[in-house]
Amino acid sequence: MKYQDQDLLDALAVDFILGAMRGAARRRFQQLIMANPAVRQTVWRWEQHLNPLAESLPATLPNQRVWQRIQQRLGWTAPEVTTLPAKRRPVWVGLALAASLLLAVVMLKPMLTSPLQQDIAVIQTSDAKAWWLVSKAERKLTVKATAAVGEKQLNDYQLWMLPADGAAPVSLGLLPQQGEQILDWPAAADGITIAALAVSLEPLGGSPTGLPTGPVLFTAEIITL
């Protein structure tokens, strides 16, 4: 596929940001974000265009049945035996994405009471199941693992910051496989505009090269509160 075609790259970036890109295609594009500066810059640019549109939408509460589906989608409650008709699924799948942000606010609430500016990110699967919740305040990252995290005995999950200018990813440290962990913000990340966060699967102890070596499992946007 010719990713140097800017029109094609723009279309793919929009699909990725809006959640329309799923499965293997989404995983391939996550790899491209990590490896290709042009792809990273394009995704970041479209995030700046699209995010204000989402923020301008009025808050809408889902009805009780849809909310139950959201909770099941996020793993909060056990799924029911019956399923909704296929034509209704896009509604609650979309709401699940918004609900994952609500989950972040609820779980990170003790950290969000400070008057300081805070950045948060929800690292989640393509079907909106949250794995980690990340909060940055000053030079500290607080990371909480959810029950959805797939624990690995022979590997570590490593968190990366992807610069918007296309520079190489910067390691932010290893993610906990359970519980909560505080990570120091690295000096190498100071003054950099962040396009996104990413998680790769690495050998125990993290990448031996200082750059991602394993598959990219997730990417996530940072939201400032």
C-alpha positions as CSV (number, residue, x, y, z in Angstrom):
1,M,0.0,0.0,0.0
2,K,1.4,3.4,-1.0
3,Y,1.5,5.3,2.3
4,Q,3.3,8.1,0.6
5,D,0.0,9.0,-1.0
6,Q,-1.1,11.9,1.3
7,D,-4.8,11.6,0.4
8,L,-4.8,7.9,1.3
9,L,-2.9,8.6,4.5
10,D,-5.3,11.3,5.5
11,A,-8.3,8.9,5.0
12,L,-6.6,6.1,7.0
13,A,-5.7,8.5,9.8
14,V,-9.3,9.6,10.1
15,D,-10.6,6.1,10.1
16,F,-8.0,5.2,12.8
17,I,-8.9,8.2,15.1
18,L,-12.7,7.6,14.7
19,G,-12.4,3.9,15.5
20,A,-13.6,2.7,12.1
21,M,-10.3,0.8,11.6
22,R,-10.4,-2.5,13.3
23,G,-8.6,-5.8,13.7
24,A,-5.5,-6.6,11.8
25,A,-5.7,-3.3,9.8
26,R,-5.7,-1.3,13.0
27,R,-2.7,-3.3,14.3
28,R,-0.8,-2.7,11.1
29,F,-1.5,1.1,11.3
30,Q,-0.3,1.2,14.9
31,Q,3.0,-0.3,13.7
32,L,3.2,2.4,11.0
33,I,2.6,5.1,13.6
34,M,5.5,3.9,15.6
35,A,7.8,3.5,12.6
36,N,6.9,6.2,10.1
37,P,7.2,9.9,11.0
38,A,4.9,11.0,8.2
39,V,2.1,8.7,9.5
40,R,2.7,10.0,13.0
41,Q,2.5,13.6,11.9
42,T,-0.7,13.0,9.9
43,V,-2.5,11.3,12.8
44,W,-1.5,14.1,15.1
45,R,-2.7,16.7,12.7
46,W,-6.1,15.1,12.2
47,E,-6.5,14.7,16.0
48,Q,-6.1,18.5,16.3
49,H,-9.0,18.9,13.7
50,L,-11.3,16.2,15.0
51,N,-11.0,16.4,18.8
52,P,-12.5,19.9,19.1
53,L,-15.6,18.7,17.1
54,A,-16.1,15.9,19.7
55,E,-15.6,18.3,22.6
56,S,-18.3,20.6,21.2
57,L,-21.0,17.8,21.3
58,P,-23.5,18.1,24.1
59,A,-23.3,15.5,26.8
60,T,-25.9,12.7,26.4
61,L,-26.8,10.1,28.9
62,P,-27.6,6.6,27.4
63,N,-30.7,4.8,28.3
64,Q,-30.4,2.0,31.0
65,R,-30.1,-0.9,28.5
66,V,-27.4,0.8,26.5
67,W,-25.5,1.7,29.7
68,Q,-25.7,-2.0,30.8
69,R,-24.1,-2.9,27.4
70,I,-21.4,-0.3,27.9
71,Q,-20.5,-1.8,31.3
72,Q,-20.4,-5.3,29.9
73,R,-18.2,-4.0,27.0
74,L,-15.7,-2.6,29.5
75,G,-15.7,-5.7,31.6
76,W,-17.5,-4.1,34.6
77,T,-20.4,-6.6,34.6
78,A,-20.9,-10.1,33.2
79,P,-22.5,-10.2,29.8
80,E,-26.1,-11.2,29.3
81,V,-27.0,-14.3,27.3
82,T,-29.1,-12.3,24.8
83,T,-27.5,-9.9,22.3
84,L,-28.7,-6.8,20.6
85,P,-29.5,-6.9,16.9
86,A,-26.5,-6.1,14.7
87,K,-28.0,-2.9,13.5
88,R,-27.9,-1.4,17.0
89,R,-24.4,-2.3,17.8
90,P,-22.7,0.8,16.4
91,V,-24.6,2.9,18.9
92,W,-23.4,1.2,22.1
93,V,-19.9,0.5,20.7
94,G,-19.5,4.2,20.1
95,L,-20.8,5.0,23.5
96,A,-18.3,2.5,25.0
97,L,-15.5,4.6,23.7
98,A,-16.8,7.6,25.6
99,A,-17.5,5.4,28.6
100,S,-13.9,4.4,28.8
101,L,-13.0,8.0,29.4
102,L,-15.5,8.1,32.2
103,L,-13.8,5.0,33.6
104,A,-10.5,6.8,33.6
105,V,-12.0,9.8,35.4
106,V,-13.6,7.5,38.0
107,M,-10.5,5.4,38.7
108,L,-8.1,8.3,38.6
109,K,-10.3,10.7,40.6
110,P,-8.0,10.9,43.6
111,M,-5.3,12.2,41.3
112,L,-7.5,14.7,39.5
113,T,-8.3,16.8,42.6
114,S,-5.1,18.8,42.3
115,P,-5.4,22.3,40.8
116,L,-2.4,21.5,38.5
117,Q,-3.0,20.7,34.9
118,Q,-3.4,17.0,34.4
119,D,-3.1,14.8,31.3
120,I,-4.8,11.4,31.1
121,A,-4.9,8.6,28.6
122,V,-6.9,5.4,28.4
123,I,-4.9,2.6,26.8
124,Q,-7.6,0.2,25.4
125,T,-8.3,-2.5,22.9
126,S,-10.0,-1.7,19.6
127,D,-13.3,-2.8,21.2
128,A,-12.9,-0.2,24.0
129,K,-11.8,-2.5,26.8
130,A,-9.5,-0.4,29.0
131,W,-6.2,-2.1,30.0
132,W,-4.3,0.8,31.6
133,L,-5.2,4.3,32.8
134,V,-2.5,6.9,32.7
135,S,-2.3,10.3,34.5
136,K,0.5,12.8,34.1
137,A,1.0,15.6,36.6
138,E,4.2,17.6,36.5
139,R,7.0,15.0,36.1
140,K,5.2,11.9,37.3
141,L,3.1,9.4,35.5
142,T,0.6,7.4,37.5
143,V,-0.4,4.2,35.8
144,K,-3.2,1.8,36.9
145,A,-3.7,-1.6,35.4
146,T,-7.2,-2.9,35.0
147,A,-8.4,-6.5,35.4
148,A,-8.4,-6.8,31.6
149,V,-4.6,-6.7,31.4
150,G,-3.2,-10.0,29.9
151,E,-0.4,-10.9,32.3
152,K,2.9,-12.1,30.7
153,Q,5.5,-14.1,32.5
154,L,8.2,-13.9,29.9
155,N,7.6,-10.3,28.6
156,D,7.0,-6.8,29.7
157,Y,4.7,-4.1,28.4
158,Q,6.6,-0.9,27.6
159,L,5.1,2.5,27.3
160,W,6.3,5.0,24.6
161,M,5.7,8.6,23.8
162,L,5.4,9.4,20.1
163,P,6.6,12.9,19.2
164,A,4.4,14.8,16.8
165,D,7.5,16.0,14.8
166,G,8.2,12.4,13.7
167,A,11.2,11.9,16.0
168,A,12.0,8.5,17.4
169,P,9.7,7.2,20.2
170,V,10.8,8.0,23.8
171,S,10.5,5.2,26.4
172,L,8.3,6.2,29.4
173,G,9.0,3.0,31.3
174,L,7.5,-0.5,31.9
175,L,3.7,-0.8,32.6
176,P,2.4,-2.7,35.6
177,Q,0.6,-6.0,34.9
178,Q,-1.5,-5.4,37.9
179,G,-2.0,-2.7,40.5
180,E,-0.6,0.8,40.3
181,Q,2.8,2.2,39.5
182,I,4.5,5.7,39.5
183,L,6.9,6.4,36.6
184,D,9.3,9.4,36.4
185,W,8.9,11.6,33.3
186,P,12.1,11.3,31.4
187,A,14.2,14.4,30.6
188,A,14.4,13.2,26.9
189,A,10.6,13.9,26.6
190,D,10.8,17.5,27.9
191,G,9.5,20.1,25.5
192,I,8.2,17.6,22.9
193,T,4.7,17.9,21.5
194,I,3.1,14.5,22.0
195,A,1.3,12.9,19.1
196,A,0.2,9.8,21.1
197,L,1.3,7.1,23.5
198,A,2.0,3.5,22.4
199,V,2.5,0.2,24.1
200,S,4.8,-2.5,22.7
201,L,5.5,-6.0,24.0
202,E,9.1,-6.4,24.9
203,P,11.5,-8.9,26.5
204,L,11.6,-8.9,30.3
205,G,13.3,-5.7,31.5
206,G,12.2,-3.7,28.4
207,S,13.6,-3.0,25.0
208,P,17.3,-3.8,24.8
209,T,17.8,-1.1,22.1
210,G,16.0,1.9,23.5
211,L,13.5,1.7,20.7
212,P,10.5,-0.6,20.3
213,T,11.5,-4.1,19.2
214,G,8.3,-6.1,19.8
215,P,4.8,-5.8,18.3
216,V,2.9,-2.6,19.0
217,L,-0.3,-3.6,20.8
218,F,-2.0,-0.2,21.6
219,T,-1.9,3.5,20.8
220,A,-3.7,6.1,22.9
221,E,-4.3,9.8,22.8
222,I,-3.5,12.1,25.7
223,I,-6.4,14.3,26.9
224,T,-5.6,17.5,29.0
225,L,-7.9,18.2,31.9
